[in-house]
Amino acid sequence: MTISAAQCRAARALLGWSQDDLVAASRVTKSTIANFEGGKRQPFDRTLLDIENALSAAGVIFIAENGEGPGVRLKKDNS
């Protein structure tokens, strides 16, 4: 699944992360994240995977298009 810019922004919001937090977790440059989220540039597939993996590791679940549009949510805390 390829995440959208809106999903990236929403995932950061759910986590309370700034772009700098995502930079640290994904090792993707801030300018790449800002340009992606701002709709100025589509990153390479590998870069999108790095972003998706960082957000997923922090507890985000990406929801694919299912007739209602793509989305995000947080994993349940089973502790």
URCORSUL-V475930 format. One record per pair of residues at least 12 apart in sequence whose C-alpha atoms are under 7 Angstrom apart, sorted by the first residue. I is the first residue (numbers start at 1). J is the second residue. Records with the same first field share a line. If there is no record, write none. Layout:
I = J, J
This chain:
5 = 36, 37, 39
6 = 37
7 = 71, 72
8 = 37
9 = 37
10 = 72
11 = 55, 60, 72
25 = 54
26 = 50, 51, 54
28 = 47
59 = 74, 75
60 = 72, 73, 74, 75
61 = 73, 74, 75
